[in-house]
Amino acid sequence: MNCNDSMINNSILKKMNNPGRNFQILAISNRHLCNQPFEDQIKRVCEWHPDALVLREKDLPEDEYKTLAKNILDICKAYDVPCILHTYWKAALELGHDAIHLPLPLLRELSAESQKHLQSQNSTISQSFHVTDFHKIGTSVHSVEDAMEAERLGATYVTAGHIFTTDCKKGLPPRGLDFLKNVCDAVTIPVYGIGGIKFDPQQWNSLKKQGACGGCIMSGMMQL
């Protein structure tokens, strides 16, 4: 599976390390795309210092994800790369981590449950989800309405896509740059384009022109 062109030249990667770069790159993990042991690949990614790594391995059972997350958090800390965990918010809290990416349906459900606990002053409230427990909460959106809802629910950033054609979404037409602009215009929180994003500064510039603060790269990162 190859969702993006993984041919990368060193000059582009050097730009990622440039403190003056004003377009953020989020690395999205997918251990199934790696050609070497996953943790070795994460170290390779961290050497290029993306603005954050999203540990997306949500197909794992929660206990396995938590074990993996602990190791990945240690790697990211060693390289000074922020890490965002995915889906398993309880595992994140148990690890003392305050950055999480939640699917929008889950964010919606957790926010509703949290409100119910607050209204009932239930004694189990300590086990419920609280937006304030997290410094960073992201979610994925596929419409302007999704993005507006995500912001209302407390998301601090959204990923919007898919923007460009990608094998990850075979048979589905890309939503395109106009869609990205509409999302960016509709919310005040940072928006990251996702889907078909490559190590291509010209492409990054096209996203930035629509108002995006950054882009997400999966397979390119997993095949460095």
C-alpha positions as CSV (number, residue, x, y, z in Angstrom):
1,M,0.0,0.0,0.0
2,N,1.5,3.3,-1.1
3,C,-0.8,6.3,-0.4
4,N,1.7,9.0,-1.3
5,D,4.9,9.3,-3.3
6,S,7.7,8.5,-0.9
7,M,10.5,9.8,-3.0
8,I,12.0,12.6,-1.0
9,N,15.1,14.7,-1.6
10,N,17.3,16.0,1.1
11,S,16.6,19.6,0.4
12,I,13.0,19.2,1.2
13,L,13.7,17.4,4.4
14,K,16.1,20.2,5.4
15,K,13.2,22.6,5.1
16,M,11.3,20.6,7.7
17,N,14.2,21.3,10.1
18,N,14.2,25.0,9.4
19,P,12.8,27.0,12.4
20,G,11.6,29.6,10.0
21,R,9.3,27.3,8.2
22,N,5.7,28.6,8.7
23,F,3.8,25.6,7.5
24,Q,3.4,22.8,10.0
25,I,3.8,19.1,9.2
26,L,2.1,16.4,11.2
27,A,3.4,12.9,10.8
28,I,0.6,10.3,11.0
29,S,1.7,6.8,12.0
30,N,0.6,3.5,10.3
31,R,2.8,0.6,11.3
32,H,1.4,-1.5,8.4
33,L,3.2,0.7,5.9
34,C,6.7,0.4,7.5
35,N,9.5,-1.5,5.8
36,Q,11.4,-1.8,9.1
37,P,10.4,-2.3,12.8
38,F,7.8,0.3,13.7
39,E,9.8,1.9,16.6
40,D,12.9,2.2,14.4
41,Q,10.7,4.0,11.8
42,I,9.4,6.4,14.4
43,K,12.9,7.2,15.4
44,R,13.6,7.9,11.7
45,V,10.6,10.2,11.5
46,C,11.6,12.0,14.6
47,E,15.1,12.7,13.2
48,W,13.4,15.0,10.7
49,H,11.4,16.8,13.5
50,P,7.8,17.1,12.2
51,D,5.8,19.5,14.2
52,A,4.0,16.5,15.9
53,L,3.6,12.8,15.5
54,V,0.0,11.4,15.7
55,L,0.2,7.8,17.0
56,R,-2.8,6.5,15.0
57,E,-2.6,2.7,15.6
58,K,-6.3,2.6,16.6
59,D,-6.8,-0.9,15.3
60,L,-4.9,-2.2,18.4
61,P,-6.7,-3.2,21.5
62,E,-6.5,-0.5,24.1
63,D,-4.0,-2.4,26.4
64,E,-1.7,-3.0,23.5
65,Y,-2.0,0.6,22.3
66,K,-1.1,1.8,25.8
67,T,2.0,-0.3,25.9
68,L,3.0,0.9,22.4
69,A,2.2,4.5,23.3
70,K,4.5,4.5,26.3
71,N,7.4,3.4,24.1
72,I,6.6,5.9,21.4
73,L,6.2,8.8,23.9
74,D,9.7,8.0,25.2
75,I,11.1,8.1,21.7
76,C,9.3,11.4,20.9
77,K,10.5,12.9,24.1
78,A,14.1,12.0,23.3
79,Y,13.8,13.8,20.0
80,D,11.8,16.7,21.3
81,V,8.9,15.9,19.0
82,P,5.4,16.4,20.4
83,C,3.2,13.3,20.3
84,I,-0.6,13.1,19.9
85,L,-2.2,9.9,21.0
86,H,-5.3,8.6,19.2
87,T,-8.8,7.4,20.3
88,Y,-7.8,5.9,23.6
89,W,-8.2,8.9,25.9
90,K,-8.2,6.9,29.1
91,A,-4.9,5.3,28.2
92,A,-3.6,8.9,27.5
93,L,-4.6,10.1,30.9
94,E,-3.1,7.0,32.6
95,L,0.1,7.8,30.9
96,G,-0.1,11.4,32.0
97,H,-0.4,12.7,28.5
98,D,-2.7,15.6,27.5
99,A,-2.8,15.5,23.7
100,I,-5.4,13.3,22.0
101,H,-7.0,12.9,18.5
102,L,-10.5,11.6,18.6
103,P,-12.8,10.5,15.8
104,L,-15.6,13.1,15.6
105,P,-18.4,10.6,16.6
106,L,-16.4,9.6,19.7
107,L,-15.7,13.3,20.6
108,R,-19.5,13.9,20.2
109,E,-20.4,10.9,22.4
110,L,-17.8,11.8,25.1
111,S,-18.9,15.4,25.2
112,A,-22.5,14.4,25.6
113,E,-21.6,11.9,28.4
114,S,-19.5,14.5,30.1
115,Q,-22.4,17.0,30.2
116,K,-24.7,14.3,31.6
117,H,-22.3,13.6,34.4
118,L,-21.9,17.3,35.2
119,Q,-25.7,17.8,35.3
120,S,-26.3,14.8,37.5
121,Q,-23.1,15.4,39.6
122,N,-22.6,11.6,39.4
123,S,-20.0,10.1,41.7
124,T,-18.3,8.4,38.8
125,I,-17.5,11.8,37.2
126,S,-13.8,11.1,37.7
127,Q,-14.1,8.3,35.1
128,S,-15.7,10.5,32.5
129,F,-14.2,12.5,29.7
130,H,-13.4,16.2,30.4
131,V,-12.2,18.5,27.6
132,T,-10.2,20.4,30.3
133,D,-8.1,17.2,30.9
134,F,-6.4,17.8,27.6
135,H,-4.3,20.6,26.3
136,K,-4.7,19.5,22.7
137,I,-7.8,17.7,21.2
138,G,-7.9,17.0,17.5
139,T,-10.6,15.4,15.3
140,S,-11.1,14.6,11.7
141,V,-13.7,16.4,9.7
142,H,-15.2,15.9,6.2
143,S,-17.5,18.9,5.9
144,V,-17.8,22.5,7.1
145,E,-20.6,21.4,9.4
146,D,-18.3,18.8,11.0
147,A,-15.6,21.5,11.5
148,M,-18.0,23.9,13.2
149,E,-19.3,21.2,15.4
150,A,-15.8,20.1,16.4
151,E,-14.9,23.6,17.5
152,R,-18.1,23.8,19.6
153,L,-17.3,20.5,21.2
154,G,-13.9,21.8,22.3
155,A,-11.5,20.6,19.6
156,T,-8.3,22.7,19.5
157,Y,-7.5,21.6,15.9
158,V,-9.1,19.7,13.0
159,T,-7.7,17.6,10.1
160,A,-9.8,18.2,7.0
161,G,-9.8,15.9,3.9
162,H,-9.2,14.2,1.9
163,I,-7.8,17.1,-0.1
164,F,-5.9,15.3,-3.0
165,T,-6.3,12.0,-4.7
166,T,-4.8,9.2,-2.7
167,D,-4.7,5.4,-2.8
168,C,-5.8,5.5,0.8
169,K,-9.2,6.5,-0.4
170,K,-9.4,4.6,-3.6
171,G,-12.5,5.3,-5.7
172,L,-13.4,8.4,-3.6
173,P,-12.9,11.8,-5.4
174,P,-10.9,14.3,-3.4
175,R,-12.7,17.2,-1.8
176,G,-10.2,19.6,-3.1
177,L,-8.7,23.0,-2.1
178,D,-12.1,24.9,-2.3
179,F,-13.4,22.5,0.4
180,L,-10.3,23.2,2.5
181,K,-10.8,27.0,2.2
182,N,-14.4,26.7,3.2
183,V,-13.4,24.8,6.4
184,C,-10.7,27.2,7.2
185,D,-13.1,30.2,6.8
186,A,-15.7,28.5,9.0
187,V,-13.6,28.0,12.2
188,T,-11.1,29.8,14.3
189,I,-9.0,26.8,15.3
190,P,-6.1,25.5,13.3
191,V,-6.9,23.4,10.2
192,Y,-4.6,20.7,8.8
193,G,-5.1,19.3,5.3
194,I,-5.0,15.6,5.0
195,G,-5.1,13.1,2.1
196,G,-2.5,13.0,-0.7
197,I,-0.1,15.3,1.1
198,K,3.5,14.8,-0.1
199,F,6.9,16.2,0.7
200,D,6.2,19.0,-1.8
201,P,6.7,22.6,-0.7
202,Q,4.6,23.8,-3.7
203,Q,1.7,21.6,-2.5
204,W,2.2,22.9,1.0
205,N,2.0,26.4,-0.3
206,S,-1.3,25.7,-2.0
207,L,-2.7,24.4,1.3
208,K,-1.5,27.5,3.1
209,K,-3.1,29.8,0.6
210,Q,-6.5,28.3,1.6
211,G,-5.9,29.2,5.2
212,A,-4.5,25.8,6.5
213,C,-1.8,26.0,9.1
214,G,-0.3,22.7,8.1
215,G,-0.7,19.3,6.4
216,C,-0.6,15.6,7.5
217,I,1.7,13.0,5.9
218,M,1.3,9.3,6.5
219,S,2.9,7.0,4.0
220,G,5.7,9.3,3.1
221,M,6.6,9.4,6.8
222,M,6.3,5.7,7.2
223,Q,8.5,5.0,4.2
224,L,11.3,7.5,4.9
